[in-house]
């Protein structure tokens, strides 16, 4: 339907132009049509560009119809026009009514489109749930506005809200660009995963050239650069920047000057640079972008800047040292941490009370409070915080909350212990994936087998160790007047505590699956299996 409308519009415009052509322009018009179609036939294959030829034929047919129609009307005598007038008056009201209805229908559809568009583009500040991100946006804007900062590294784990923060930055810069006293910004977003790595240089130049084109400039260097990139795929950057051929560097410098002469800030945003998992590709991107953002102050105050989004840990895993990152990213910015409690409470503001996690339920979750409920050793909360710090992300927390709400919605008259189990299993699924995999493998097997581990060929039951500790702990609390027994119980508690701690220490190099053991221990605690009494 949309294509039919476009073609109909082309036909009507062509008919109007053909009808308005003066008689003396007939030969010139015919020559222009023949010339255009000749150029099309010589340079554009019909099989690959059929829509283009269809549009060309429509324009030709419409202009010819308009010209012949105008000629016919011109040759009509007054008597013939008078004969046509009654018919025109007879059908006139019908035609006018149809046009009015069509106009009203178009206005209604346009109003619906505007309303839908406004509904989709809700203000970033209205969608933002966390004050921490407001502060992050102010800091990021400060770095972007600083003329001395050319490259910014935005560091955070996947799912912490880097892309959402970029949306806020783009919205803020668009507002600033609309003010008369501010220097406008041109935004270039590049999704590195959507680009072929062997043609990244060509893609980057093309995207930046679009900025020139939309501002009414035609680059005299873009085609030259693309030719250079196509001719030197193998050692592209070395051939450009290491002096093998100075002409290439000169072309690139001239292309950069064309951008700077726009007198606009150009901001290039790279999304999730560390997802490439290709160190050479990342080096090429960093190297090429550094050359593009260099010498901003040679033309005017402002220029070309770049923002890289990545997880520092993943960059280190690819072999990038701190010194290397500092060379190509002059400014580093971390996202402000947000506690699990804050995320859950803010995300559940509009949730029904029956499906909402209470303060006590949040408090009992690992990382849901400042300490672990009923710890077995003193620094257990420190272990939990260090281990889970990278796992508690906004995206995972959102998925966790949705799963809890959906699961609670399936049950009617749910018991408190059933509710606790739903929350515990949902938490394990999203924040303790290693333990969750063991639970899935167990399926309908004995739950105690999930928590069995092997120490030098000997099976150790984490459940039994934790239950034994709780039993001794309860016995110790009930023994108040017998000092000798209390001392004996303290020794027993220390032995069990030390053994359990050694088994689940996620830093223990003696076990390949040390992180899995620690997650199993946390899952055991979440499911309250350490509070079940041992069989007599």
Residue pairs with C-beta under 8 A, 6 or more apart in sequence:
7 54
7 55
7 58
10 55
10 58
10 59
10 62
11 58
11 59
11 61
11 62
11 65
12 62
13 62
14 58
14 59
14 60
14 61
14 62
14 63
14 66
15 62
15 63
15 65
15 66
15 69
16 66
17 63
17 66
18 62
18 63
18 64
18 65
18 66
18 67
18 70
19 66
19 67
19 69
19 70
20 66
20 70
21 29
21 63
21 67
26 67
29 63
33 60
36 56
37 56
40 52
40 53
40 56
44 52
46 53
123 171
124 167
124 168
124 171
124 172
125 134
125 168
128 134
128 164
128 168
129 346
129 347
129 349
130 338
130 342
130 343
130 346
132 335
132 336
132 337
132 338
133 161
133 164
133 165
133 168
133 335
133 336
135 336
136 165
136 333
136 335
136 336
137 165
137 168
137 169
137 172
139 333
140 152
140 154
140 165
140 169
140 333
141 169
141 172
141 173
143 149
143 152
143 331
143 333
144 152
144 169
144 173
144 267
144 305
144 307
147 296
147 297
147 301
147 302
147 303
149 305
149 330
149 331
150 293
150 294
150 296
150 303
150 304
150 305
150 306
150 330
151 289
151 290
151 293
151 305
151 306
151 307
151 308
151 328
151 329
151 330
151 331
152 305
152 306
152 307
152 308
152 329
152 330
152 331
152 332
152 333
153 307
153 308
153 310
153 325
153 329
153 331
153 332
153 333
154 162
154 165
154 166
154 307
154 308
154 309
154 310
154 333
154 335
155 310
155 311
155 312
155 332
155 333
155 334
155 335
156 162
156 309
156 311
156 334
156 335
157 311
157 313
157 390
157 393
158 272
158 311
158 393
158 395
159 393
159 394
159 395
159 396
160 335
160 393
160 394
160 395
161 335
161 394
162 272
162 309
162 335
163 271
163 309
165 335
166 269
166 271
166 307
166 309
169 307
170 187
170 269
173 185
173 187
173 267
174 185
174 187
176 182
176 184
176 185
177 183
177 184
177 185
183 263
183 264
183 265
183 302
184 264
184 265
185 264
185 265
185 266
185 267
186 211
186 214
186 215
186 262
186 264
186 265
186 266
186 267
187 267
187 269
188 207
188 208
188 210
188 211
188 266
188 267
188 268
188 269
189 269
189 271
190 203
190 204
190 207
190 268
190 269
190 270
190 271
191 271
191 272
192 200
192 270
192 271
192 272
192 273
192 275
192 276
192 281
192 285
193 272
193 275
193 276
195 203
196 203
197 276
197 278
197 281
197 284
198 233
199 229
200 281
200 284
200 285
200 288
201 225
201 229
201 236
201 284
201 288
202 226
202 229
202 230
204 268
204 288
204 289
204 292
205 222
205 225
205 226
205 229
205 255
206 222
206 226
208 259
208 266
208 268
208 292
209 219
209 222
211 259
211 262
211 264
211 266
212 218
212 219
212 222
212 258
212 259
212 262
213 219
215 262
215 264
217 258
217 262
219 255
219 258
220 254
220 258
221 251
221 252
221 254
221 255
221 258
222 255
224 251
225 251
225 252
225 255
228 240
228 248
228 251
229 236
232 239
232 240
236 284
237 284
237 287
237 288
238 244
239 245
239 248
240 248
240 249
240 252
241 249
241 287
241 291
252 291
252 292
253 295
256 291
256 292
256 294
256 295
256 304
257 298
257 299
259 266
259 303
259 304
260 296
260 298
260 299
260 300
260 303
260 304
261 299
263 300
263 302
264 302
265 302
265 303
265 304
265 305
266 303
266 304
266 305
267 304
267 305
267 306
267 307
268 289
268 292
268 293
268 304
268 305
268 306
268 307
269 306
269 307
269 309
270 285
270 289
270 306
270 307
270 308
270 309
271 309
272 309
272 310
273 282
273 285
273 308
273 309
273 310
273 315
274 282
274 310
274 311
274 314
274 315
274 318
275 314
276 282
277 318
279 318
279 319
279 320
282 315
282 318
282 320
286 308
286 328
287 328
289 306
289 328
290 328
292 304
292 306
293 303
293 304
293 305
293 306
296 302
296 303
296 304
296 305
297 303
308 329
312 325
313 390
315 325
325 332
326 332
338 394
339 367
340 362
340 365
340 367
340 368
340 392
340 397
341 362
341 363
341 368
341 369
343 392
343 394
343 397
343 398
344 357
344 362
344 368
344 397
344 401
345 362
347 397
347 398
347 401
348 356
348 357
348 401
351 401
351 405
354 408
355 404
355 405
355 408
355 409
357 401
357 404
357 423
361 420
361 423
362 368
362 369
363 369
363 373
364 373
365 423
365 427
365 526
366 372
366 384
366 388
366 427
366 431
366 522
366 525
366 526
367 384
367 385
367 388
367 392
367 431
370 381
371 381
372 380
372 381
372 384
372 525
375 381
376 466
376 469
376 497
376 500
376 501
377 497
377 501
383 506
383 518
384 522
387 506
387 515
387 518
388 431
391 431
392 431
396 430
396 431
397 430
399 430
400 426
400 427
400 429
400 430
400 431
403 426
403 429
403 430
404 422
404 423
404 426
407 422
407 426
408 414
408 419
408 422
411 418
411 422
414 422
420 528
421 527
424 523
424 526
424 527
424 528
425 439
425 527
427 526
428 435
428 436
428 439
428 523
428 526
429 436
432 519
432 522
432 523
433 519
434 513
434 515
434 516
434 519
434 520
435 516
435 519
435 520
435 522
435 523
436 523
438 450
438 516
438 520
439 450
439 523
442 449
442 450
447 529
448 461
448 463
448 464
450 520
451 461
451 462
451 463
451 520
451 523
451 524
451 529
452 459
452 460
452 461
452 462
453 459
453 460
453 462
453 503
453 513
453 517
453 520
454 460
455 503
460 503
462 500
462 503
462 504
462 517
462 520
462 521
462 524
463 524
463 529
463 530
464 534
465 496
465 499
465 500
465 503
466 500
466 521
466 524
466 525
466 529
466 530
467 529
467 530
467 531
467 532
467 533
467 534
468 496
468 534
469 493
469 496
469 497
469 500
469 530
470 530
470 531
471 533
471 534
472 489
472 492
472 493
472 496
473 493
475 489
476 486
476 489
476 490
476 493
479 485
479 486
479 489
480 486
500 521
502 508
503 517
504 517
504 518
504 520
504 521
505 514
505 517
505 518
506 514
506 515
506 517
506 518
507 514
508 514
508 517
511 517
524 530
